[in-house]
Amino acid sequence: MILRKHFYRHLRPSHSKLPYIVSSPITSSSRTPRILPADVLVEEERIPGYRPEFYYPAKPGEVLNNRYKILTKVGWGTASTVWLAEDLEK
């Protein structure tokens, strides 16, 4: 369990009484991920106005800069996509 008290102290006014955030350890599932066909739209690709030319076409298994292996997409927002990568030099 991780307590994230100090990080949020900088984001909130001192008079605010936000609760502490407690998170559980991340566990991995034993299921093998399945690869979707390229013509199947997922998540942000379904949003009207999505423009794929504005984003790097990252693919799980791809190695960036001969060092970082892309593992999976963690999330996305209006201006970015977040990917989990493994540092192959550590």
PyMOL Python script that loads the backbone (N, CA, C, O; Angstrom):
from pymol import cmd

cmd.read_pdbstr("""\
ATOM      1  N   MET A   1       0.835  -1.164   0.000  1.00  0.00           N
ATOM      2  CA  MET A   1       0.000   0.000   0.000  1.00  0.00           C
ATOM      3  C   MET A   1       0.892   1.243   0.000  1.00  0.00           C
ATOM      4  O   MET A   1       1.893   1.281   0.715  1.00  0.00           O
ATOM      5  N   ILE A   2       0.544   2.248  -0.783  1.00  0.00           N
ATOM      6  CA  ILE A   2       1.343   3.463  -0.898  1.00  0.00           C
ATOM      7  C   ILE A   2       0.500   4.647  -0.444  1.00  0.00           C
ATOM      8  O   ILE A   2      -0.633   4.810  -0.896  1.00  0.00           O
ATOM      9  N   LEU A   3       1.032   5.463   0.431  1.00  0.00           N
ATOM     10  CA  LEU A   3       0.347   6.665   0.897  1.00  0.00           C
ATOM     11  C   LEU A   3       0.899   7.850   0.120  1.00  0.00           C
ATOM     12  O   LEU A   3       2.113   8.056   0.087  1.00  0.00           O
ATOM     13  N   ARG A   4       0.043   8.618  -0.494  1.00  0.00           N
ATOM     14  CA  ARG A   4       0.480   9.730  -1.323  1.00  0.00           C
ATOM     15  C   ARG A   4       0.043  11.056  -0.705  1.00  0.00           C
ATOM     16  O   ARG A   4      -0.634  11.853  -1.355  1.00  0.00           O
ATOM     17  N   LYS A   5       0.414  11.283   0.504  1.00  0.00           N
ATOM     18  CA  LYS A   5       0.010  12.477   1.229  1.00  0.00           C
ATOM     19  C   LYS A   5       0.777  13.711   0.774  1.00  0.00           C
ATOM     20  O   LYS A   5       0.167  14.746   0.505  1.00  0.00           O
ATOM     21  N   HIS A   6       2.071  13.626   0.686  1.00  0.00           N
ATOM     22  CA  HIS A   6       2.915  14.792   0.446  1.00  0.00           C
ATOM     23  C   HIS A   6       2.747  15.369  -0.948  1.00  0.00           C
ATOM     24  O   HIS A   6       2.831  16.585  -1.119  1.00  0.00           O
ATOM     25  N   PHE A   7       2.515  14.536  -1.943  1.00  0.00           N
ATOM     26  CA  PHE A   7       2.329  15.022  -3.309  1.00  0.00           C
ATOM     27  C   PHE A   7       1.124  15.956  -3.390  1.00  0.00           C
ATOM     28  O   PHE A   7       1.213  17.026  -3.992  1.00  0.00           O
ATOM     29  N   TYR A   8       0.006  15.567  -2.794  1.00  0.00           N
ATOM     30  CA  TYR A   8      -1.207  16.347  -2.889  1.00  0.00           C
ATOM     31  C   TYR A   8      -1.171  17.600  -2.023  1.00  0.00           C
ATOM     32  O   TYR A   8      -1.966  18.513  -2.243  1.00  0.00           O
ATOM     33  N   ARG A   9      -0.288  17.667  -1.062  1.00  0.00           N
ATOM     34  CA  ARG A   9      -0.153  18.862  -0.242  1.00  0.00           C
ATOM     35  C   ARG A   9       0.202  20.055  -1.119  1.00  0.00           C
ATOM     36  O   ARG A   9      -0.228  21.173  -0.835  1.00  0.00           O
ATOM     37  N   HIS A  10       0.982  19.841  -2.184  1.00  0.00           N
ATOM     38  CA  HIS A  10       1.402  20.928  -3.066  1.00  0.00           C
ATOM     39  C   HIS A  10       0.307  21.346  -4.034  1.00  0.00           C
ATOM     40  O   HIS A  10       0.370  22.443  -4.591  1.00  0.00           O
ATOM     41  N   LEU A  11      -0.686  20.507  -4.247  1.00  0.00           N
ATOM     42  CA  LEU A  11      -1.728  20.796  -5.220  1.00  0.00           C
ATOM     43  C   LEU A  11      -2.971  21.442  -4.626  1.00  0.00           C
ATOM     44  O   LEU A  11      -3.773  22.027  -5.354  1.00  0.00           O
ATOM     45  N   ARG A  12      -3.137  21.345  -3.325  1.00  0.00           N
ATOM     46  CA  ARG A  12      -4.359  21.852  -2.711  1.00  0.00           C
ATOM     47  C   ARG A  12      -4.052  23.000  -1.763  1.00  0.00           C
ATOM     48  O   ARG A  12      -2.955  23.070  -1.210  1.00  0.00           O
ATOM     49  N   PRO A  13      -5.002  23.894  -1.570  1.00  0.00           N
ATOM     50  CA  PRO A  13      -4.814  24.952  -0.580  1.00  0.00           C
ATOM     51  C   PRO A  13      -4.686  24.341   0.808  1.00  0.00           C
ATOM     52  O   PRO A  13      -5.224  23.264   1.065  1.00  0.00           O
ATOM     53  N   SER A  14      -3.975  25.021   1.702  1.00  0.00           N
ATOM     54  CA  SER A  14      -3.742  24.472   3.035  1.00  0.00           C
ATOM     55  C   SER A  14      -5.020  24.304   3.840  1.00  0.00           C
ATOM     56  O   SER A  14      -5.055  23.485   4.758  1.00  0.00           O
ATOM     57  N   HIS A  15      -6.081  25.058   3.522  1.00  0.00           N
ATOM     58  CA  HIS A  15      -7.325  24.937   4.272  1.00  0.00           C
ATOM     59  C   HIS A  15      -8.185  23.775   3.795  1.00  0.00           C
ATOM     60  O   HIS A  15      -9.171  23.432   4.449  1.00  0.00           O
ATOM     61  N   SER A  16      -7.832  23.163   2.672  1.00  0.00           N
ATOM     62  CA  SER A  16      -8.602  22.053   2.122  1.00  0.00           C
ATOM     63  C   SER A  16      -8.365  20.783   2.934  1.00  0.00           C
ATOM     64  O   SER A  16      -7.262  20.556   3.433  1.00  0.00           O
ATOM     65  N   LYS A  17      -9.380  19.975   3.062  1.00  0.00           N
ATOM     66  CA  LYS A  17      -9.277  18.731   3.833  1.00  0.00           C
ATOM     67  C   LYS A  17      -9.479  17.518   2.921  1.00  0.00           C
ATOM     68  O   LYS A  17     -10.331  16.674   3.200  1.00  0.00           O
ATOM     69  N   LEU A  18      -8.713  17.423   1.848  1.00  0.00           N
ATOM     70  CA  LEU A  18      -8.822  16.268   0.961  1.00  0.00           C
ATOM     71  C   LEU A  18      -8.321  15.020   1.679  1.00  0.00           C
ATOM     72  O   LEU A  18      -7.366  15.098   2.451  1.00  0.00           O
ATOM     73  N   PRO A  19      -8.947  13.878   1.439  1.00  0.00           N
ATOM     74  CA  PRO A  19      -8.490  12.648   2.092  1.00  0.00           C
ATOM     75  C   PRO A  19      -7.189  12.153   1.467  1.00  0.00           C
ATOM     76  O   PRO A  19      -6.852  12.492   0.333  1.00  0.00           O
ATOM     77  N   TYR A  20      -6.477  11.350   2.233  1.00  0.00           N
ATOM     78  CA  TYR A  20      -5.279  10.708   1.692  1.00  0.00           C
ATOM     79  C   TYR A  20      -5.697   9.710   0.632  1.00  0.00           C
ATOM     80  O   TYR A  20      -6.785   9.140   0.703  1.00  0.00           O
ATOM     81  N   ILE A  21      -4.840   9.500  -0.344  1.00  0.00           N
ATOM     82  CA  ILE A  21      -5.117   8.527  -1.393  1.00  0.00           C
ATOM     83  C   ILE A  21      -4.305   7.276  -1.100  1.00  0.00           C
ATOM     84  O   ILE A  21      -3.086   7.340  -0.945  1.00  0.00           O
ATOM     85  N   VAL A  22      -4.978   6.153  -1.026  1.00  0.00           N
ATOM     86  CA  VAL A  22      -4.321   4.882  -0.753  1.00  0.00           C
ATOM     87  C   VAL A  22      -4.482   4.013  -1.993  1.00  0.00           C
ATOM     88  O   VAL A  22      -5.595   3.819  -2.482  1.00  0.00           O
ATOM     89  N   SER A  23      -3.377   3.495  -2.497  1.00  0.00           N
ATOM     90  CA  SER A  23      -3.469   2.641  -3.670  1.00  0.00           C
ATOM     91  C   SER A  23      -2.954   1.249  -3.345  1.00  0.00           C
ATOM     92  O   SER A  23      -2.105   1.071  -2.472  1.00  0.00           O
ATOM     93  N   SER A  24      -3.469   0.294  -4.043  1.00  0.00           N
ATOM     94  CA  SER A  24      -3.042  -1.097  -3.877  1.00  0.00           C
ATOM     95  C   SER A  24      -1.901  -1.396  -4.838  1.00  0.00           C
ATOM     96  O   SER A  24      -1.741  -0.699  -5.839  1.00  0.00           O
ATOM     97  N   PRO A  25      -1.113  -2.414  -4.553  1.00  0.00           N
ATOM     98  CA  PRO A  25      -0.048  -2.792  -5.483  1.00  0.00           C
ATOM     99  C   PRO A  25      -0.633  -3.204  -6.832  1.00  0.00           C
ATOM    100  O   PRO A  25      -1.729  -3.761  -6.898  1.00  0.00           O
ATOM    101  N   ILE A  26       0.094  -2.930  -7.885  1.00  0.00           N
ATOM    102  CA  ILE A  26      -0.336  -3.312  -9.223  1.00  0.00           C
ATOM    103  C   ILE A  26      -0.059  -4.794  -9.412  1.00  0.00           C
ATOM    104  O   ILE A  26       1.046  -5.268  -9.149  1.00  0.00           O
ATOM    105  N   THR A  27      -1.062  -5.517  -9.865  1.00  0.00           N
ATOM    106  CA  THR A  27      -0.873  -6.936 -10.143  1.00  0.00           C
ATOM    107  C   THR A  27      -1.098  -7.171 -11.625  1.00  0.00           C
ATOM    108  O   THR A  27      -1.881  -6.466 -12.261  1.00  0.00           O
ATOM    109  N   SER A  28      -0.426  -8.143 -12.160  1.00  0.00           N
ATOM    110  CA  SER A  28      -0.621  -8.444 -13.573  1.00  0.00           C
ATOM    111  C   SER A  28      -1.540  -9.647 -13.711  1.00  0.00           C
ATOM    112  O   SER A  28      -1.532 -10.554 -12.878  1.00  0.00           O
ATOM    113  N   SER A  29      -2.317  -9.642 -14.755  1.00  0.00           N
ATOM    114  CA  SER A  29      -3.177 -10.797 -14.992  1.00  0.00           C
ATOM    115  C   SER A  29      -2.380 -11.850 -15.747  1.00  0.00           C
ATOM    116  O   SER A  29      -1.389 -11.537 -16.406  1.00  0.00           O
ATOM    117  N   SER A  30      -2.806 -13.059 -15.649  1.00  0.00           N
ATOM    118  CA  SER A  30      -2.083 -14.135 -16.326  1.00  0.00           C
ATOM    119  C   SER A  30      -2.585 -14.348 -17.743  1.00  0.00           C
ATOM    120  O   SER A  30      -2.084 -15.209 -18.466  1.00  0.00           O
ATOM    121  N   ARG A  31      -3.580 -13.557 -18.137  1.00  0.00           N
ATOM    122  CA  ARG A  31      -4.115 -13.701 -19.495  1.00  0.00           C
ATOM    123  C   ARG A  31      -3.124 -13.164 -20.518  1.00  0.00           C
ATOM    124  O   ARG A  31      -2.456 -12.158 -20.282  1.00  0.00           O
ATOM    125  N   THR A  32      -3.039 -13.828 -21.625  1.00  0.00           N
ATOM    126  CA  THR A  32      -2.211 -13.357 -22.728  1.00  0.00           C
ATOM    127  C   THR A  32      -2.992 -12.291 -23.478  1.00  0.00           C
ATOM    128  O   THR A  32      -4.143 -12.522 -23.849  1.00  0.00           O
ATOM    129  N   PRO A  33      -2.386 -11.113 -23.714  1.00  0.00           N
ATOM    130  CA  PRO A  33      -3.118 -10.078 -24.451  1.00  0.00           C
ATOM    131  C   PRO A  33      -3.406 -10.540 -25.869  1.00  0.00           C
ATOM    132  O   PRO A  33      -2.605 -11.242 -26.486  1.00  0.00           O
ATOM    133  N   ARG A  34      -4.555 -10.136 -26.371  1.00  0.00           N
ATOM    134  CA  ARG A  34      -4.851 -10.499 -27.761  1.00  0.00           C
ATOM    135  C   ARG A  34      -4.602  -9.296 -28.647  1.00  0.00           C
ATOM    136  O   ARG A  34      -4.814  -8.156 -28.236  1.00  0.00           O
ATOM    137  N   ILE A  35      -4.165  -9.545 -29.828  1.00  0.00           N
ATOM    138  CA  ILE A  35      -3.864  -8.487 -30.785  1.00  0.00           C
ATOM    139  C   ILE A  35      -5.087  -8.268 -31.657  1.00  0.00           C
ATOM    140  O   ILE A  35      -5.602  -9.191 -32.288  1.00  0.00           O
ATOM    141  N   LEU A  36      -5.538  -7.018 -31.676  1.00  0.00           N
ATOM    142  CA  LEU A  36      -6.700  -6.667 -32.481  1.00  0.00           C
ATOM    143  C   LEU A  36      -6.274  -6.389 -33.914  1.00  0.00           C
ATOM    144  O   LEU A  36      -5.159  -5.921 -34.147  1.00  0.00           O
ATOM    145  N   PRO A  37      -7.141  -6.669 -34.872  1.00  0.00           N
ATOM    146  CA  PRO A  37      -6.835  -6.313 -36.261  1.00  0.00           C
ATOM    147  C   PRO A  37      -6.664  -4.803 -36.407  1.00  0.00           C
ATOM    148  O   PRO A  37      -7.276  -4.039 -35.661  1.00  0.00           O
ATOM    149  N   ALA A  38      -5.854  -4.373 -37.341  1.00  0.00           N
ATOM    150  CA  ALA A  38      -5.544  -2.953 -37.525  1.00  0.00           C
ATOM    151  C   ALA A  38      -6.779  -2.116 -37.857  1.00  0.00           C
ATOM    152  O   ALA A  38      -6.782  -0.911 -37.609  1.00  0.00           O
ATOM    153  N   ASP A  39      -7.823  -2.726 -38.410  1.00  0.00           N
ATOM    154  CA  ASP A  39      -9.010  -1.953 -38.792  1.00  0.00           C
ATOM    155  C   ASP A  39     -10.016  -1.796 -37.647  1.00  0.00           C
ATOM    156  O   ASP A  39     -11.064  -1.179 -37.842  1.00  0.00           O
ATOM    157  N   VAL A  40      -9.729  -2.333 -36.466  1.00  0.00           N
ATOM    158  CA  VAL A  40     -10.610  -2.190 -35.309  1.00  0.00           C
ATOM    159  C   VAL A  40     -10.198  -0.941 -34.526  1.00  0.00           C
ATOM    160  O   VAL A  40      -9.064  -0.840 -34.058  1.00  0.00           O
ATOM    161  N   LEU A  41     -11.133   0.012 -34.386  1.00  0.00           N
ATOM    162  CA  LEU A  41     -10.858   1.249 -33.662  1.00  0.00           C
ATOM    163  C   LEU A  41     -11.018   1.011 -32.165  1.00  0.00           C
ATOM    164  O   LEU A  41     -11.946   0.327 -31.733  1.00  0.00           O
ATOM    165  N   VAL A  42     -10.106   1.581 -31.373  1.00  0.00           N
ATOM    166  CA  VAL A  42     -10.178   1.439 -29.920  1.00  0.00           C
ATOM    167  C   VAL A  42     -10.060   2.804 -29.252  1.00  0.00           C
ATOM    168  O   VAL A  42      -9.472   3.733 -29.804  1.00  0.00           O
ATOM    169  N   GLU A  43     -10.623   2.905 -28.068  1.00  0.00           N
ATOM    170  CA  GLU A  43     -10.540   4.060 -27.184  1.00  0.00           C
ATOM    171  C   GLU A  43     -10.570   5.402 -27.900  1.00  0.00           C
ATOM    172  O   GLU A  43     -11.594   5.770 -28.475  1.00  0.00           O
ATOM    173  N   GLU A  44      -9.453   6.144 -27.873  1.00  0.00           N
ATOM    174  CA  GLU A  44      -9.441   7.503 -28.410  1.00  0.00           C
ATOM    175  C   GLU A  44      -9.717   7.544 -29.918  1.00  0.00           C
ATOM    176  O   GLU A  44     -10.136   8.577 -30.439  1.00  0.00           O
ATOM    177  N   GLU A  45      -9.491   6.455 -30.605  1.00  0.00           N
ATOM    178  CA  GLU A  45      -9.722   6.419 -32.050  1.00  0.00           C
ATOM    179  C   GLU A  45     -11.205   6.533 -32.389  1.00  0.00           C
ATOM    180  O   GLU A  45     -11.556   6.834 -33.530  1.00  0.00           O
ATOM    181  N   ARG A  46     -12.066   6.297 -31.422  1.00  0.00           N
ATOM    182  CA  ARG A  46     -13.514   6.382 -31.646  1.00  0.00           C
ATOM    183  C   ARG A  46     -14.057   7.790 -31.416  1.00  0.00           C
ATOM    184  O   ARG A  46     -15.210   8.065 -31.747  1.00  0.00           O
ATOM    185  N   ILE A  47     -13.250   8.678 -30.857  1.00  0.00           N
ATOM    186  CA  ILE A  47     -13.688  10.040 -30.553  1.00  0.00           C
ATOM    187  C   ILE A  47     -13.817  10.829 -31.859  1.00  0.00           C
ATOM    188  O   ILE A  47     -12.903  10.811 -32.684  1.00  0.00           O
ATOM    189  N   PRO A  48     -14.950  11.524 -32.055  1.00  0.00           N
ATOM    190  CA  PRO A  48     -15.069  12.362 -33.254  1.00  0.00           C
ATOM    191  C   PRO A  48     -13.940  13.401 -33.288  1.00  0.00           C
ATOM    192  O   PRO A  48     -13.646  14.031 -32.272  1.00  0.00           O
ATOM    193  N   GLY A  49     -13.333  13.573 -34.409  1.00  0.00           N
ATOM    194  CA  GLY A  49     -12.247  14.539 -34.543  1.00  0.00           C
ATOM    195  C   GLY A  49     -10.868  13.967 -34.253  1.00  0.00           C
ATOM    196  O   GLY A  49      -9.875  14.689 -34.340  1.00  0.00           O
ATOM    197  N   TYR A  50     -10.783  12.682 -33.910  1.00  0.00           N
ATOM    198  CA  TYR A  50      -9.475  12.060 -33.663  1.00  0.00           C
ATOM    199  C   TYR A  50      -8.659  12.123 -34.942  1.00  0.00           C
ATOM    200  O   TYR A  50      -9.144  11.757 -36.013  1.00  0.00           O
ATOM    201  N   ARG A  51      -7.414  12.588 -34.829  1.00  0.00           N
ATOM    202  CA  ARG A  51      -6.533  12.731 -35.994  1.00  0.00           C
ATOM    203  C   ARG A  51      -5.260  11.922 -35.757  1.00  0.00           C
ATOM    204  O   ARG A  51      -4.346  12.424 -35.101  1.00  0.00           O
ATOM    205  N   PRO A  52      -5.163  10.696 -36.260  1.00  0.00           N
ATOM    206  CA  PRO A  52      -4.016   9.824 -35.986  1.00  0.00           C
ATOM    207  C   PRO A  52      -2.686  10.409 -36.434  1.00  0.00           C
ATOM    208  O   PRO A  52      -1.644  10.040 -35.893  1.00  0.00           O
ATOM    209  N   GLU A  53      -2.694  11.300 -37.398  1.00  0.00           N
ATOM    210  CA  GLU A  53      -1.436  11.881 -37.874  1.00  0.00           C
ATOM    211  C   GLU A  53      -0.771  12.773 -36.830  1.00  0.00           C
ATOM    212  O   GLU A  53       0.395  13.134 -36.984  1.00  0.00           O
ATOM    213  N   PHE A  54      -1.495  13.135 -35.771  1.00  0.00           N
ATOM    214  CA  PHE A  54      -0.929  13.956 -34.702  1.00  0.00           C
ATOM    215  C   PHE A  54      -0.248  13.141 -33.613  1.00  0.00           C
ATOM    216  O   PHE A  54       0.340  13.715 -32.697  1.00  0.00           O
ATOM    217  N   TYR A  55      -0.314  11.807 -33.692  1.00  0.00           N
ATOM    218  CA  TYR A  55       0.226  10.934 -32.652  1.00  0.00           C
ATOM    219  C   TYR A  55       1.246   9.956 -33.237  1.00  0.00           C
ATOM    220  O   TYR A  55       1.137   9.545 -34.392  1.00  0.00           O
ATOM    221  N   TYR A  56       2.223   9.597 -32.431  1.00  0.00           N
ATOM    222  CA  TYR A  56       3.195   8.586 -32.849  1.00  0.00           C
ATOM    223  C   TYR A  56       2.486   7.223 -32.850  1.00  0.00           C
ATOM    224  O   TYR A  56       1.813   6.884 -31.877  1.00  0.00           O
ATOM    225  N   PRO A  57       2.626   6.447 -33.917  1.00  0.00           N
ATOM    226  CA  PRO A  57       1.935   5.146 -33.996  1.00  0.00           C
ATOM    227  C   PRO A  57       2.672   4.052 -33.209  1.00  0.00           C
ATOM    228  O   PRO A  57       3.218   3.124 -33.807  1.00  0.00           O
ATOM    229  N   ALA A  58       2.691   4.154 -31.893  1.00  0.00           N
ATOM    230  CA  ALA A  58       3.396   3.199 -31.041  1.00  0.00           C
ATOM    231  C   ALA A  58       2.758   1.819 -31.128  1.00  0.00           C
ATOM    232  O   ALA A  58       1.541   1.686 -31.254  1.00  0.00           O
ATOM    233  N   LYS A  59       3.607   0.790 -31.057  1.00  0.00           N
ATOM    234  CA  LYS A  59       3.133  -0.586 -31.113  1.00  0.00           C
ATOM    235  C   LYS A  59       3.813  -1.396 -30.018  1.00  0.00           C
ATOM    236  O   LYS A  59       5.035  -1.329 -29.884  1.00  0.00           O
ATOM    237  N   PRO A  60       3.052  -2.166 -29.223  1.00  0.00           N
ATOM    238  CA  PRO A  60       3.680  -3.025 -28.212  1.00  0.00           C
ATOM    239  C   PRO A  60       4.727  -3.929 -28.854  1.00  0.00           C
ATOM    240  O   PRO A  60       4.494  -4.511 -29.914  1.00  0.00           O
ATOM    241  N   GLY A  61       5.879  -4.039 -28.201  1.00  0.00           N
ATOM    242  CA  GLY A  61       6.991  -4.822 -28.738  1.00  0.00           C
ATOM    243  C   GLY A  61       8.021  -3.975 -29.459  1.00  0.00           C
ATOM    244  O   GLY A  61       9.161  -4.402 -29.640  1.00  0.00           O
ATOM    245  N   GLU A  62       7.629  -2.780 -29.872  1.00  0.00           N
ATOM    246  CA  GLU A  62       8.541  -1.874 -30.570  1.00  0.00           C
ATOM    247  C   GLU A  62       9.606  -1.363 -29.592  1.00  0.00           C
ATOM    248  O   GLU A  62       9.303  -1.099 -28.428  1.00  0.00           O
ATOM    249  N   VAL A  63      10.845  -1.223 -30.061  1.00  0.00           N
ATOM    250  CA  VAL A  63      11.933  -0.713 -29.226  1.00  0.00           C
ATOM    251  C   VAL A  63      12.294   0.688 -29.718  1.00  0.00           C
ATOM    252  O   VAL A  63      12.570   0.892 -30.901  1.00  0.00           O
ATOM    253  N   LEU A  64      12.289   1.644 -28.798  1.00  0.00           N
ATOM    254  CA  LEU A  64      12.610   3.030 -29.117  1.00  0.00           C
ATOM    255  C   LEU A  64      14.025   3.353 -28.664  1.00  0.00           C
ATOM    256  O   LEU A  64      14.426   2.994 -27.557  1.00  0.00           O
ATOM    257  N   ASN A  65      14.781   4.033 -29.522  1.00  0.00           N
ATOM    258  CA  ASN A  65      16.132   4.474 -29.192  1.00  0.00           C
ATOM    259  C   ASN A  65      17.026   3.314 -28.734  1.00  0.00           C
ATOM    260  O   ASN A  65      17.917   3.501 -27.906  1.00  0.00           O
ATOM    261  N   ASN A  66      16.781   2.127 -29.275  1.00  0.00           N
ATOM    262  CA  ASN A  66      17.542   0.917 -28.920  1.00  0.00           C
ATOM    263  C   ASN A  66      17.586   0.670 -27.422  1.00  0.00           C
ATOM    264  O   ASN A  66      18.517   0.036 -26.925  1.00  0.00           O
ATOM    265  N   ARG A  67      16.587   1.164 -26.697  1.00  0.00           N
ATOM    266  CA  ARG A  67      16.624   1.045 -25.248  1.00  0.00           C
ATOM    267  C   ARG A  67      15.270   0.759 -24.599  1.00  0.00           C
ATOM    268  O   ARG A  67      15.207  -0.043 -23.667  1.00  0.00           O
ATOM    269  N   TYR A  68      14.197   1.380 -25.054  1.00  0.00           N
ATOM    270  CA  TYR A  68      12.902   1.286 -24.393  1.00  0.00           C
ATOM    271  C   TYR A  68      11.941   0.428 -25.212  1.00  0.00           C
ATOM    272  O   TYR A  68      11.606   0.764 -26.348  1.00  0.00           O
ATOM    273  N   LYS A  69      11.503  -0.679 -24.624  1.00  0.00           N
ATOM    274  CA  LYS A  69      10.568  -1.578 -25.298  1.00  0.00           C
ATOM    275  C   LYS A  69       9.155  -1.245 -24.837  1.00  0.00           C
ATOM    276  O   LYS A  69       8.857  -1.299 -23.644  1.00  0.00           O
ATOM    277  N   ILE A  70       8.290  -0.903 -25.780  1.00  0.00           N
ATOM    278  CA  ILE A  70       6.906  -0.562 -25.468  1.00  0.00           C
ATOM    279  C   ILE A  70       6.167  -1.838 -25.069  1.00  0.00           C
ATOM    280  O   ILE A  70       6.186  -2.835 -25.791  1.00  0.00           O
ATOM    281  N   LEU A  71       5.508  -1.785 -23.889  1.00  0.00           N
ATOM    282  CA  LEU A  71       4.803  -2.960 -23.387  1.00  0.00           C
ATOM    283  C   LEU A  71       3.294  -2.863 -23.599  1.00  0.00           C
ATOM    284  O   LEU A  71       2.691  -3.768 -24.176  1.00  0.00           O
ATOM    285  N   THR A  72       2.679  -1.771 -23.136  1.00  0.00           N
ATOM    286  CA  THR A  72       1.229  -1.631 -23.252  1.00  0.00           C
ATOM    287  C   THR A  72       0.809  -0.177 -23.069  1.00  0.00           C
ATOM    288  O   THR A  72       1.547   0.629 -22.502  1.00  0.00           O
ATOM    289  N   LYS A  73      -0.371   0.141 -23.551  1.00  0.00           N
ATOM    290  CA  LYS A  73      -0.907   1.487 -23.355  1.00  0.00           C
ATOM    291  C   LYS A  73      -1.490   1.574 -21.953  1.00  0.00           C
ATOM    292  O   LYS A  73      -2.245   0.701 -21.527  1.00  0.00           O
ATOM    293  N   VAL A  74      -1.131   2.640 -21.242  1.00  0.00           N
ATOM    294  CA  VAL A  74      -1.603   2.851 -19.877  1.00  0.00           C
ATOM    295  C   VAL A  74      -2.863   3.712 -19.888  1.00  0.00           C
ATOM    296  O   VAL A  74      -3.796   3.463 -19.125  1.00  0.00           O
ATOM    297  N   GLY A  75      -2.889   4.719 -20.748  1.00  0.00           N
ATOM    298  CA  GLY A  75      -4.046   5.605 -20.797  1.00  0.00           C
ATOM    299  C   GLY A  75      -3.914   6.629 -21.900  1.00  0.00           C
ATOM    300  O   GLY A  75      -2.934   6.635 -22.645  1.00  0.00           O
ATOM    301  N   TRP A  76      -4.890   7.481 -21.998  1.00  0.00           N
ATOM    302  CA  TRP A  76      -4.877   8.518 -23.028  1.00  0.00           C
ATOM    303  C   TRP A  76      -5.714   9.704 -22.560  1.00  0.00           C
ATOM    304  O   TRP A  76      -6.554   9.596 -21.668  1.00  0.00           O
ATOM    305  N   GLY A  77      -5.448  10.832 -23.198  1.00  0.00           N
ATOM    306  CA  GLY A  77      -6.182  12.056 -22.889  1.00  0.00           C
ATOM    307  C   GLY A  77      -6.382  12.860 -24.153  1.00  0.00           C
ATOM    308  O   GLY A  77      -6.239  12.333 -25.257  1.00  0.00           O
ATOM    309  N   THR A  78      -6.710  14.124 -24.005  1.00  0.00           N
ATOM    310  CA  THR A  78      -7.007  14.948 -25.178  1.00  0.00           C
ATOM    311  C   THR A  78      -5.762  15.294 -25.988  1.00  0.00           C
ATOM    312  O   THR A  78      -5.872  15.596 -27.176  1.00  0.00           O
ATOM    313  N   ALA A  79      -4.585  15.256 -25.373  1.00  0.00           N
ATOM    314  CA  ALA A  79      -3.383  15.678 -26.097  1.00  0.00           C
ATOM    315  C   ALA A  79      -2.261  14.647 -26.072  1.00  0.00           C
ATOM    316  O   ALA A  79      -1.177  14.914 -26.591  1.00  0.00           O
ATOM    317  N   SER A  80      -2.490  13.474 -25.481  1.00  0.00           N
ATOM    318  CA  SER A  80      -1.400  12.508 -25.410  1.00  0.00           C
ATOM    319  C   SER A  80      -1.912  11.102 -25.138  1.00  0.00           C
ATOM    320  O   SER A  80      -3.064  10.895 -24.757  1.00  0.00           O
ATOM    321  N   THR A  81      -1.024  10.151 -25.346  1.00  0.00           N
ATOM    322  CA  THR A  81      -1.257   8.758 -24.991  1.00  0.00           C
ATOM    323  C   THR A  81      -0.074   8.337 -24.130  1.00  0.00           C
ATOM    324  O   THR A  81       1.065   8.696 -24.428  1.00  0.00           O
ATOM    325  N   VAL A  82      -0.327   7.586 -23.072  1.00  0.00           N
ATOM    326  CA  VAL A  82       0.720   7.170 -22.145  1.00  0.00           C
ATOM    327  C   VAL A  82       0.966   5.674 -22.332  1.00  0.00           C
ATOM    328  O   VAL A  82       0.038   4.866 -22.284  1.00  0.00           O
ATOM    329  N   TRP A  83       2.237   5.322 -22.546  1.00  0.00           N
ATOM    330  CA  TRP A  83       2.615   3.928 -22.758  1.00  0.00           C
ATOM    331  C   TRP A  83       3.591   3.492 -21.666  1.00  0.00           C
ATOM    332  O   TRP A  83       4.443   4.267 -21.231  1.00  0.00           O
ATOM    333  N   LEU A  84       3.450   2.232 -21.230  1.00  0.00           N
ATOM    334  CA  LEU A  84       4.391   1.630 -20.298  1.00  0.00           C
ATOM    335  C   LEU A  84       5.504   1.001 -21.123  1.00  0.00           C
ATOM    336  O   LEU A  84       5.242   0.253 -22.066  1.00  0.00           O
ATOM    337  N   ALA A  85       6.751   1.310 -20.762  1.00  0.00           N
ATOM    338  CA  ALA A  85       7.895   0.772 -21.491  1.00  0.00           C
ATOM    339  C   ALA A  85       8.910   0.179 -20.516  1.00  0.00           C
ATOM    340  O   ALA A  85       9.008   0.604 -19.365  1.00  0.00           O
ATOM    341  N   GLU A  86       9.648  -0.791 -20.991  1.00  0.00           N
ATOM    342  CA  GLU A  86      10.700  -1.430 -20.212  1.00  0.00           C
ATOM    343  C   GLU A  86      12.038  -0.865 -20.643  1.00  0.00           C
ATOM    344  O   GLU A  86      12.322  -0.790 -21.838  1.00  0.00           O
ATOM    345  N   ASP A  87      12.868  -0.464 -19.683  1.00  0.00           N
ATOM    346  CA  ASP A  87      14.208   0.014 -19.969  1.00  0.00           C
ATOM    347  C   ASP A  87      15.109  -1.212 -20.146  1.00  0.00           C
ATOM    348  O   ASP A  87      15.386  -1.908 -19.169  1.00  0.00           O
ATOM    349  N   LEU A  88      15.560  -1.484 -21.337  1.00  0.00           N
ATOM    350  CA  LEU A  88      16.334  -2.678 -21.631  1.00  0.00           C
ATOM    351  C   LEU A  88      17.759  -2.630 -21.098  1.00  0.00           C
ATOM    352  O   LEU A  88      18.457  -3.644 -21.117  1.00  0.00           O
ATOM    353  N   GLU A  89      18.198  -1.474 -20.625  1.00  0.00           N
ATOM    354  CA  GLU A  89      19.549  -1.344 -20.086  1.00  0.00           C
ATOM    355  C   GLU A  89      19.582  -1.515 -18.568  1.00  0.00           C
ATOM    356  O   GLU A  89      20.654  -1.408 -17.972  1.00  0.00           O
ATOM    357  N   LYS A  90      18.471  -1.771 -17.940  1.00  0.00           N
ATOM    358  CA  LYS A  90      18.447  -1.946 -16.473  1.00  0.00           C
ATOM    359  C   LYS A  90      17.964  -3.306 -16.120  1.00  0.00           C
ATOM    360  O   LYS A  90      17.874  -3.642 -14.939  1.00  0.00           O
TER     361      LYS A  90
END
""", "prot")
cmd.dss("prot")
cmd.show_as("cartoon", "prot")
cmd.util.cbc("prot")
cmd.orient("prot")
